[in-house]
């Protein structure tokens, strides 16, 4: 394989992972201002817009699916590059350690604002009582019967499970001398280029969605993972794994980029309409809406996933300094952003600020604080070394002297 072409594909996949992580901030910032916000989330009753419902469902349709696809892709790449033992050590450092530390630090800080909101806004307690409840949660969340789960760290939780499953299957296949047939590779390749196969994988995803209590694959952050969620996102992890086997076929997404993205985006309108029917009606129309949401939603997910793969091949296949920096920073930004977002949403409840501006204020401040803390307190510290490896500080004086000598 041409080394330049291989490098370009890796850059595009890394950029895709970065954007998938960062879109989480927009997703979470939009929830308070939806017409149908998630249960338990701070709800701003003075402002709602269908635009935020559409934004939420559009991002939710492909973001984590893409993340796990890229994770599966890089899992196979890394495993083949450094071997099993080094792979385990590398993933333990990059995934398991941040997960465990974040459980002890970030999760209590993330869930505490929800505890405050429930006490202050839902139960109408005083500010002092609500703050007491929040601090009580932070200081003793591990011993509380209502721990509120692992919050947004569920993505790491599931990733660890997929890595373990991957290693077990590799051992089993090696011991039983089972090899992946060319038919499997052919199937993945045809999924990229043949619309008939696109319909087939959509039907497969529709069947999995019937294991969920609702037509949409809602996130579950509980301590004990749910089988439907593991199966659903596992499909994309496995697809990414096999996509790495068919490395050359990544560029085959490019010709389908705009049709897939346009159709996948337009489908959000009928899906949102069906969601409204599902949430407000019962009987036959309820069952019909439930089926159509699953079917059209599954098709939309694959269209947007394929379209994004093509889009990033087109525009993000060459490394640049900004994307490289964001790629390093996105892990920390995602880990740290949620408590900031929720606190800001609570502060802005019933404010006199224009409705749409609240969303942008929440998003901007959350990005600003997480980027600032990353740059000064994470990037060149032990935290940054664990999250993405050591990054050397650039000595501006040394750079200037080097340029002067070269002149």
C-alpha positions as CSV (number, residue, x, y, z in Angstrom):
1,X,0.0,0.0,0.0
2,X,1.2,3.5,-0.8
3,X,2.6,5.0,2.4
4,X,1.2,8.5,1.6
5,X,-2.3,7.1,0.9
6,X,-2.1,5.1,4.2
7,X,-1.1,8.2,6.1
8,X,-3.9,10.2,4.6
9,X,-6.4,7.6,5.6
10,X,-5.1,7.5,9.2
11,X,-5.3,11.3,9.5
12,X,-8.9,11.3,8.3
13,X,-9.9,8.6,10.8
14,X,-8.1,10.4,13.6
15,X,-9.9,13.6,12.7
16,X,-13.2,11.8,12.6
17,X,-12.6,10.5,16.1
18,X,-11.8,14.0,17.3
19,X,-14.9,15.6,15.9
20,X,-17.1,12.7,17.2
21,X,-15.8,13.4,20.7
22,X,-16.2,17.2,20.4
23,X,-19.8,17.0,19.1
24,X,-20.7,15.6,22.5
25,X,-20.5,19.1,23.9
26,X,-23.0,20.4,21.4
27,X,-25.2,17.4,22.0
28,X,-25.3,17.9,25.8
29,X,-25.6,21.7,25.6
30,X,-28.7,21.3,23.4
31,X,-30.7,19.0,25.8
32,X,-32.0,21.7,28.2
33,X,-33.5,23.6,25.3
34,X,-35.3,20.7,23.5
35,X,-39.1,20.5,23.4
36,X,-38.6,16.9,24.6
37,X,-35.5,17.0,26.8
38,X,-34.1,13.9,28.5
39,X,-35.7,12.9,31.9
40,X,-33.7,14.3,34.8
41,X,-31.8,16.9,32.8
42,X,-32.1,20.6,33.8
43,X,-35.1,21.9,31.8
44,X,-35.2,25.6,30.9
45,X,-39.0,26.1,30.8
46,X,-38.7,29.6,29.5
47,X,-37.2,28.6,26.2
48,X,-37.6,25.5,23.9
49,X,-37.0,25.0,20.2
50,X,-37.6,22.2,17.8
51,X,-34.2,23.1,16.3
52,X,-32.4,21.6,19.4
53,X,-34.5,18.4,19.1
54,X,-33.4,18.1,15.5
55,X,-29.8,18.9,16.4
56,X,-29.8,16.3,19.2
57,X,-31.3,13.5,17.2
58,X,-29.1,14.2,14.1
59,X,-25.9,14.1,16.2
60,X,-27.1,11.2,18.3
61,X,-27.8,9.2,15.0
62,X,-24.1,8.9,14.2
63,X,-21.7,10.3,16.8
64,X,-21.0,7.4,19.1
65,X,-21.5,4.9,16.3
66,X,-18.7,6.6,14.4
67,X,-16.6,6.7,17.6
68,X,-16.8,2.9,18.1
69,X,-16.3,2.3,14.4
70,X,-13.0,4.3,14.5
71,X,-12.1,2.6,17.8
72,X,-12.5,-0.8,16.2
73,X,-10.4,0.3,13.2
74,X,-7.6,1.6,15.4
75,X,-7.8,-1.4,17.7
76,X,-6.9,-3.8,15.0
77,X,-4.2,-1.5,13.6
78,X,-2.6,-1.1,17.0
79,X,-2.9,-4.8,17.8
80,X,-1.1,-5.8,14.6
81,X,1.5,-3.1,15.0
82,X,2.6,-3.7,18.6
83,X,1.3,-7.2,19.5
84,X,-1.0,-8.5,22.2
85,X,1.0,-7.7,25.4
86,X,1.9,-4.2,24.3
87,X,-1.6,-3.6,23.2
88,X,-3.0,-4.5,26.7
89,X,-0.4,-2.3,28.4
90,X,-1.2,0.6,26.0
91,X,-5.0,0.4,26.4
92,X,-4.7,-0.1,30.1
93,X,-2.8,3.2,30.4
94,X,-4.9,5.1,27.9
95,X,-8.4,3.8,28.8
96,X,-8.6,1.9,32.0
97,X,-6.6,4.3,34.2
98,X,-8.5,7.4,33.0
99,X,-11.7,5.5,33.5
100,X,-11.0,4.5,37.1
101,X,-9.6,8.0,38.0
102,X,-12.5,9.7,36.4
103,X,-14.9,7.5,38.3
104,X,-13.5,8.8,41.5
105,X,-13.1,12.5,40.5
106,X,-15.2,13.5,37.4
107,X,-18.3,11.3,37.9
108,X,-19.2,12.8,41.3
109,X,-18.6,16.3,40.0
110,X,-20.7,15.5,36.9
111,X,-23.7,14.0,38.8
112,X,-23.7,16.6,41.7
113,X,-25.4,19.3,39.5
114,X,-28.2,16.9,38.7
115,X,-28.6,16.2,42.4
116,X,-28.7,19.9,43.1
117,X,-31.3,20.4,40.2
118,X,-33.6,17.7,41.5
119,X,-33.5,19.1,45.1
120,X,-33.7,22.8,44.2
121,X,-35.9,22.9,41.1
122,X,-38.0,19.6,41.2
123,X,-38.4,19.3,45.0
124,X,-38.4,23.0,45.6
125,X,-35.8,22.8,48.4
126,X,-33.9,25.9,49.5
127,X,-30.5,26.7,47.9
128,X,-28.7,25.7,51.1
129,X,-30.5,22.3,51.3
130,X,-29.8,21.6,47.6
131,X,-26.1,22.5,48.0
132,X,-25.9,20.3,51.0
133,X,-27.3,17.4,49.0
134,X,-24.9,18.0,46.2
135,X,-21.9,18.1,48.5
136,X,-23.1,15.0,50.3
137,X,-23.2,13.2,47.0
138,X,-19.7,14.4,46.0
139,X,-18.2,13.2,49.2
140,X,-20.0,9.9,49.5
141,X,-21.2,8.9,46.1
142,X,-19.6,5.5,46.2
143,X,-21.6,4.6,49.3
144,X,-24.9,6.0,48.2
145,X,-27.6,3.7,46.9
146,X,-28.4,6.1,44.1
147,X,-25.0,6.5,42.5
148,X,-26.5,7.7,39.1
149,X,-24.1,5.3,37.3
150,X,-20.9,6.2,35.4
151,X,-22.4,9.3,33.7
152,X,-20.8,10.1,30.3
153,X,-17.9,7.7,31.0
154,X,-20.1,4.8,29.8
155,X,-18.2,5.1,26.4
156,X,-15.0,4.1,28.1
157,X,-16.7,1.4,30.1
158,X,-18.1,-0.2,26.9
159,X,-14.8,0.3,25.1
160,X,-13.0,-1.7,27.8
161,X,-15.6,-4.5,27.4
162,X,-15.1,-4.5,23.6
163,X,-11.3,-4.7,24.0
164,X,-11.6,-7.7,26.4
165,X,-14.0,-9.4,24.0
166,X,-11.7,-8.7,21.1
167,X,-8.7,-10.3,22.8
168,X,-10.7,-13.3,23.9
169,X,-12.0,-13.9,20.4
170,X,-8.6,-13.6,18.9
171,X,-7.3,-16.2,21.3
172,X,-10.3,-18.5,20.6
173,X,-9.9,-18.1,16.8
174,X,-6.1,-18.8,17.0
175,X,-6.6,-21.9,19.2
176,X,-9.3,-23.3,17.0
177,X,-7.4,-22.3,13.9
178,X,-10.3,-20.3,12.6
179,X,-9.5,-17.6,10.1
180,X,-11.7,-14.8,8.7
181,X,-12.8,-15.8,5.3
182,X,-12.6,-13.6,2.2
183,X,-16.4,-13.6,2.1
184,X,-16.4,-11.5,5.2
185,X,-14.1,-9.0,3.6
186,X,-16.2,-9.0,0.5
187,X,-19.3,-8.4,2.5
188,X,-17.8,-5.3,4.2
189,X,-16.6,-4.0,0.8
190,X,-20.0,-4.4,-0.7
191,X,-21.6,-2.6,2.3
192,X,-19.6,0.4,1.2
193,X,-20.5,0.4,-2.5
194,X,-23.8,-1.6,-2.9
195,X,-27.1,0.1,-1.8
196,X,-28.6,-3.4,-1.4
197,X,-26.2,-4.2,1.3
198,X,-26.9,-0.9,2.9
199,X,-30.5,-1.9,3.2
200,X,-29.5,-5.2,4.7
201,X,-27.3,-3.8,7.5
202,X,-30.1,-1.3,8.2
203,X,-32.6,-4.1,8.7
204,X,-30.0,-5.8,11.0
205,X,-29.7,-2.7,13.1
206,X,-33.5,-2.3,13.1
207,X,-33.8,-5.8,14.7
208,X,-31.3,-4.9,17.4
209,X,-33.2,-1.7,18.1
210,X,-36.2,-3.9,19.0
211,X,-34.3,-5.0,22.0
212,X,-34.4,-1.5,23.4
213,X,-37.5,-0.3,25.4
214,X,-37.8,2.8,23.1
215,X,-37.3,3.1,19.3
216,X,-34.1,5.1,19.7
217,X,-30.9,3.6,21.1
218,X,-30.8,5.8,24.2
219,X,-27.6,5.9,26.3
220,X,-27.5,3.8,29.4
221,X,-24.9,4.8,32.0
222,X,-25.7,2.3,34.7
223,X,-23.1,0.3,36.6
224,X,-24.3,-2.9,34.9
225,X,-24.2,-2.6,31.1
226,X,-27.3,-3.6,29.1
227,X,-27.0,-6.3,26.5
228,X,-28.9,-4.3,23.8
229,X,-26.5,-1.3,24.1
230,X,-23.5,-3.6,24.0
231,X,-24.8,-5.3,20.9
232,X,-25.8,-2.1,19.2
233,X,-22.5,-0.3,19.5
234,X,-20.6,-3.5,19.2
235,X,-21.8,-3.8,15.6
236,X,-19.9,-0.6,14.8
237,X,-16.8,-1.6,16.7
238,X,-16.8,-4.9,14.7
239,X,-17.4,-3.0,11.4
240,X,-14.4,-0.8,12.1
241,X,-12.3,-3.8,12.8
242,X,-13.2,-5.4,9.5
243,X,-12.9,-2.1,7.7
244,X,-9.2,-2.0,8.7
245,X,-8.9,-5.4,7.0
246,X,-10.3,-3.7,3.8
247,X,-8.0,-0.7,4.2
248,X,-8.1,0.3,0.5
249,X,-11.9,0.5,0.6
250,X,-12.0,3.5,2.9
251,X,-11.6,5.8,-0.1
252,X,-14.7,4.1,-1.7
253,X,-16.9,6.1,0.6
254,X,-15.9,9.4,-1.1
255,X,-18.2,9.1,-4.2
256,X,-21.2,8.5,-2.0
257,X,-20.4,11.3,0.5
258,X,-22.9,14.0,-0.5
259,X,-25.9,11.8,-1.4
260,X,-25.5,9.9,1.9
261,X,-25.1,13.0,4.0
262,X,-27.9,14.9,2.4
263,X,-30.4,11.9,2.6
264,X,-29.3,11.1,6.1
265,X,-29.8,14.7,7.2
266,X,-33.2,15.1,5.5
267,X,-34.4,11.9,7.2
268,X,-34.3,13.7,10.5
269,X,-37.6,15.5,9.6
270,X,-39.8,12.4,9.2
271,X,-38.0,10.8,12.2
272,X,-38.8,13.8,14.4
273,X,-42.4,13.8,13.2
274,X,-42.7,10.1,14.1
275,X,-41.1,10.7,17.5
276,X,-43.7,13.3,18.2
277,X,-46.4,10.7,17.3
278,X,-44.8,8.0,19.3
279,X,-44.7,10.2,22.4
280,X,-48.2,11.5,22.2
281,X,-50.3,8.6,20.8
282,X,-51.2,5.0,21.7
283,X,-52.6,2.0,19.8
284,X,-51.9,1.1,16.2
285,X,-50.3,4.5,15.2
286,X,-48.0,4.1,18.2
287,X,-46.8,0.7,17.0
288,X,-46.4,1.9,13.4
289,X,-44.4,5.0,14.5
290,X,-42.3,2.7,16.7
291,X,-41.4,0.5,13.7
292,X,-40.8,3.4,11.3
293,X,-38.6,5.2,13.8
294,X,-36.4,2.1,14.2
295,X,-36.2,1.4,10.5
296,X,-35.7,4.9,9.2
297,X,-33.4,5.7,12.1
298,X,-31.2,2.6,11.3
299,X,-31.0,3.7,7.7
300,X,-30.2,7.2,8.7
301,X,-27.4,6.1,11.0
302,X,-25.6,4.1,8.3
303,X,-26.1,6.9,5.7
304,X,-24.5,9.5,8.1
305,X,-21.7,7.1,9.2
306,X,-20.8,6.4,5.6
307,X,-21.2,10.0,4.6
308,X,-18.9,11.2,7.4
309,X,-16.3,8.6,6.5
310,X,-16.3,10.0,3.0
311,X,-16.4,13.6,4.1
312,X,-13.3,13.3,6.3
313,X,-11.5,11.4,3.5
314,X,-12.1,14.4,1.3
315,X,-11.2,17.3,3.7
316,X,-9.3,16.0,6.6
317,X,-6.8,13.5,5.1
318,X,-3.8,15.9,5.5
319,X,-2.6,16.6,9.0
320,X,-2.5,20.2,10.2
321,X,-1.4,21.7,13.6
322,X,-4.9,22.7,14.7
323,X,-6.5,19.3,14.1
324,X,-3.4,17.6,15.7
325,X,-3.8,19.8,18.8
326,X,-7.6,19.2,19.0
327,X,-7.0,15.5,18.6
328,X,-4.7,15.6,21.7
329,X,-7.2,17.8,23.6
330,X,-10.5,16.1,22.7
331,X,-10.1,13.3,25.2
332,X,-9.7,15.7,28.2
333,X,-12.4,18.1,26.8
334,X,-14.9,15.3,26.7
335,X,-14.0,13.9,30.1
336,X,-14.2,17.3,31.8
337,X,-17.0,19.2,29.9
338,X,-20.2,17.7,31.3
339,X,-20.2,19.2,34.8
340,X,-19.4,22.6,33.3
341,X,-22.3,22.3,30.8
342,X,-24.9,21.2,33.4
343,X,-23.8,23.9,36.0
344,X,-24.1,26.6,33.3
345,X,-27.5,25.3,32.2
346,X,-28.8,25.5,35.8
347,X,-27.3,29.0,36.3
348,X,-29.0,30.3,33.1
349,X,-32.4,28.8,34.0
350,X,-35.1,31.5,33.8
351,X,-32.6,34.1,32.9
352,X,-33.4,37.2,30.9
353,X,-30.9,36.3,28.2
354,X,-32.3,35.5,24.7
355,X,-33.1,31.8,24.5
356,X,-30.7,30.8,21.7
357,X,-27.9,32.8,23.3
358,X,-28.0,30.5,26.3
359,X,-27.1,27.5,24.2
360,X,-24.1,29.3,22.7
361,X,-23.0,30.7,26.0
362,X,-23.0,27.2,27.6
363,X,-21.1,25.8,24.6
364,X,-18.5,28.5,24.4
365,X,-17.7,28.7,28.1
366,X,-17.5,24.9,28.3
367,X,-15.1,24.7,25.4
368,X,-13.1,27.7,26.6
369,X,-12.6,26.3,30.2
370,X,-11.8,22.8,29.1
371,X,-9.3,24.0,26.4
372,X,-7.7,26.4,28.9
373,X,-7.3,23.7,31.6
374,X,-6.0,21.2,29.0
375,X,-3.3,23.6,27.8
376,X,-2.0,24.7,31.2
377,X,-2.8,21.8,33.5
378,X,-3.0,18.7,31.3
379,X,-1.0,18.7,28.1
380,X,2.5,18.7,29.5
381,X,1.7,16.9,32.8
382,X,1.3,13.3,33.9
383,X,-2.4,13.6,33.0
384,X,-1.6,14.4,29.4
385,X,1.0,11.7,29.2
386,X,-1.6,9.1,30.3
387,X,-4.3,10.4,28.0
388,X,-2.3,10.8,24.8
389,X,1.4,10.3,25.4
390,X,4.2,12.8,26.2
391,X,4.1,16.1,24.3
392,X,7.3,18.2,24.3
393,X,7.0,21.9,25.1
394,X,7.9,24.2,22.4
395,X,10.6,26.7,23.5
396,X,9.9,29.8,21.4
397,X,13.4,31.2,22.0
398,X,14.9,28.0,20.7
399,X,12.7,28.0,17.7
400,X,13.7,31.7,16.9
401,X,17.4,30.9,17.3
402,X,17.0,27.8,15.1
403,X,15.3,29.9,12.4
404,X,18.0,32.6,12.6
405,X,20.8,30.0,12.2
406,X,19.1,28.5,9.2
407,X,19.0,32.0,7.6
